Amino acid sequence: MLKNLRRAVGAIPFMRNPALASRSYSVSVKQMMVREALNSALDEEMSADPTVFLMGEEVGEYQGAYKAGFTGLGVGAAYYGLKPVIEFMTFNFAMQGVDHIINSAAKTNYMSSGNINVPIVFRGPNGPAAGVGAQHSQCYASWYGAIPGLKVVSPYSSEDARGLLKAAIRDPDPVVFLENELLYGESFPVSKQVLDSDFTIPIGKAKIEKEGNDVSIVSFSRMVGFSLKAAEILAKDGIDAEVINLRSIRPLDRSTVNASVRKTNRLVTVEEGFPQHGVGAEICASVVSDSFGYLDAPVERIAGADVPMPYAANLEIIALPQVDDIVRAAKRACYRSVPLSATR
Amino acid sequence: MGRKDGCSKGKGGSMHFYKKEGGFYGGHGIVGAQVPLGIGLAFAQKYSKDENVTFAMYGDGAANQGQLFEALNMAALWDLPAILVCENNHYGMGTAEWRAAKSPAYYKRGDYVPGLKVDGMDALAVKQACKFAKEHALKNGPIILEMDTYRYHGHSMSDPGSTYRTRDEISGIRQERDPIERIRKLILAHDLATEKELKDTEKEIRKEVDEAIAKAKESPLPDPSDLFTNVYVKGFGVESFGADRKELRAVLP
């Protein structure tokens, strides 16, 4: 199982991608895998700035599992002025170094009143993969998203991956960069602009992936893809959904989400993580608090099941949000619910 | 004291001061965390080819922490210019050394990393040991210095210091091993100054310290708006909130 995990993970030894170099730039839209997007961003940032370096578990030549040690080492190097990119095989393993992420990195600029800033990036796959069990499947977006002093981003497309990773590496504050293992192999169209070595995406701004008028579906990472599929299905039933890709968990783009709900009057949040105290909970609170008068239906949350992730393939499917769940929640918000029994 | 004019401008806390320009990267509240951080500083020094070393200091209480050994392993693997200093005052807050460590020979705990035991109550010995350690670390990689020292008062505000040892022990050490007394005796023995000159110096220093304390006490507490400063270097204009988010909000610049 672990061998499969290693192969699937995008942390392959970093080298200039010859295929990328030979691509013609006269074609304005090309396909790029998320894995390539991340690697190309890392390559360009390391070439442009010698203080940027990569360290982690299984980086380069399979370099060993000293998580608490190297997380702290990375933060110490950032104190000195280098720009480390610390990679975890998955964020589940980062829990062993989480004290350094929170207490040594996130809080230091504040506690030192600006004397020491920490320009570090912590990256790695977050959330469930496929058949890796409970200890390797947790989504940490809401835990890290709660911490003042941290920035937390989670890309969906290759454009997101490139732009957010470059922005994260250039950012003077600690950034937690939550990737998704199952997205590494997915291809997305990227424009010439995205391929530029100075292409960055602002941290803290969400993207409206699809405009709509009837219901706002808000998600991040892999669930954006599911939300877009749900929107296609809803369109056939005459429901015009607006799909928002958060891109950043912290700072959270409350104004884009609220503006959307003020237009559509209905909200569905989607995430893979546990429901209690999740990212969706914060989004719902923000909308109920700031746009109460605009809501025409109770807010809806779709999240991972409130259980440790089971191993069996059939259980894993029902433990995670599927496209049907998003469609059903959106219809409920539109008072067009289809009872479960009718679909059996 | 949590005052505006303090080095952390009231935001850090009594053990949390920092001075990056002076090479001082702070006291850290999580026991043992400072060691990987120190190894990280040494890593950055080697990476930047600075020809400098880092002293990562910890106590006998922290010496059993796992992350210390993780960091030591990396420092040794990569020959980092790190000097790990174990200030062994024989008590981890209230826990005596013999109750905490199976092997209290902390200078030997590095295993493959060499270690030196130093009389931590002798300032001149400490100076020589640090000089040696710096030369060693720059050439060969990490080294451990165990400073055999003592703590007269309690570990912190919540520790009176008297519930786990006798007053005789404390006053005994003060009489026989006090570092300042030792230097005073050496100075007098070598005619480097007279009793009176030493007493005058002491009076002057006491005055300086008293004045500094008075000045610190006079310093105001930070402005309430400082609640929201320095959360980020670059806040992108995002909002942050006080306890009542509809009442107290701020924009992070």
Chai-1 contact restraints between the chains, C-beta under 6 A:
chainA,res_idxA,chainB,res_idxB,connection_type,confidence,min_distance_angstrom,max_distance_angstrom,comment,restraint_id
A,Y66,B,E70,contact,1.0,0.0,6.0,A-B,restraint_1
A,A68,B,Q67,contact,1.0,0.0,6.0,A-B,restraint_2
A,A68,B,E70,contact,1.0,0.0,6.0,A-B,restraint_3
A,G69,B,P36,contact,1.0,0.0,6.0,A-B,restraint_4
A,G69,B,Q67,contact,1.0,0.0,6.0,A-B,restraint_5
A,G69,B,E70,contact,1.0,0.0,6.0,A-B,restraint_6
A,G69,B,A71,contact,1.0,0.0,6.0,A-B,restraint_7
A,G69,B,M74,contact,1.0,0.0,6.0,A-B,restraint_8
A,G72,B,P36,contact,1.0,0.0,6.0,A-B,restraint_9
A,G72,B,L37,contact,1.0,0.0,6.0,A-B,restraint_10
A,L73,B,P36,contact,1.0,0.0,6.0,A-B,restraint_11
A,L73,B,I39,contact,1.0,0.0,6.0,A-B,restraint_12
A,L73,B,G40,contact,1.0,0.0,6.0,A-B,restraint_13
A,L73,B,F43,contact,1.0,0.0,6.0,A-B,restraint_14
A,V75,B,L37,contact,1.0,0.0,6.0,A-B,restraint_15
A,G76,B,L37,contact,1.0,0.0,6.0,A-B,restraint_16
A,G76,B,G40,contact,1.0,0.0,6.0,A-B,restraint_17
A,G76,B,L41,contact,1.0,0.0,6.0,A-B,restraint_18
A,A77,B,G40,contact,1.0,0.0,6.0,A-B,restraint_19
A,A77,B,F43,contact,1.0,0.0,6.0,A-B,restraint_20
A,A77,B,A44,contact,1.0,0.0,6.0,A-B,restraint_21
A,Y79,B,Y25,contact,1.0,0.0,6.0,A-B,restraint_22
A,Y80,B,L41,contact,1.0,0.0,6.0,A-B,restraint_23
A,Y80,B,A44,contact,1.0,0.0,6.0,A-B,restraint_24
A,L82,B,A44,contact,1.0,0.0,6.0,A-B,restraint_25
A,D99,B,I30,contact,1.0,0.0,6.0,A-B,restraint_26
A,N103,B,I30,contact,1.0,0.0,6.0,A-B,restraint_27
A,S104,B,A33,contact,1.0,0.0,6.0,A-B,restraint_28
A,S104,B,L37,contact,1.0,0.0,6.0,A-B,restraint_29
A,N109,B,N230,contact,1.0,0.0,6.0,A-B,restraint_30
A,Y110,B,K11,contact,1.0,0.0,6.0,A-B,restraint_31
A,Y110,B,N230,contact,1.0,0.0,6.0,A-B,restraint_32
A,Y110,B,V231,contact,1.0,0.0,6.0,A-B,restraint_33
A,M111,B,K11,contact,1.0,0.0,6.0,A-B,restraint_34
A,M111,B,G12,contact,1.0,0.0,6.0,A-B,restraint_35
A,M111,B,H16,contact,1.0,0.0,6.0,A-B,restraint_36
A,S112,B,S8,contact,1.0,0.0,6.0,A-B,restraint_37
A,S112,B,Y18,contact,1.0,0.0,6.0,A-B,restraint_38
A,S113,B,S8,contact,1.0,0.0,6.0,A-B,restraint_39
A,S113,B,K9,contact,1.0,0.0,6.0,A-B,restraint_40
A,S113,B,K11,contact,1.0,0.0,6.0,A-B,restraint_41
A,S113,B,N230,contact,1.0,0.0,6.0,A-B,restraint_42
A,G114,B,N230,contact,1.0,0.0,6.0,A-B,restraint_43
A,N115,B,Y18,contact,1.0,0.0,6.0,A-B,restraint_44
A,N115,B,K20,contact,1.0,0.0,6.0,A-B,restraint_45
A,I116,B,Y18,contact,1.0,0.0,6.0,A-B,restraint_46
A,I116,B,K20,contact,1.0,0.0,6.0,A-B,restraint_47
A,N117,B,V233,contact,1.0,0.0,6.0,A-B,restraint_48
A,P148,B,V231,contact,1.0,0.0,6.0,A-B,restraint_49
A,G149,B,V231,contact,1.0,0.0,6.0,A-B,restraint_50
A,P172,B,V233,contact,1.0,0.0,6.0,A-B,restraint_51
A,P172,B,K234,contact,1.0,0.0,6.0,A-B,restraint_52
A,D173,B,Y232,contact,1.0,0.0,6.0,A-B,restraint_53
A,D173,B,V233,contact,1.0,0.0,6.0,A-B,restraint_54
A,G204,B,F236,contact,1.0,0.0,6.0,A-B,restraint_55
A,G204,B,V238,contact,1.0,0.0,6.0,A-B,restraint_56
A,P251,B,V238,contact,1.0,0.0,6.0,A-B,restraint_57
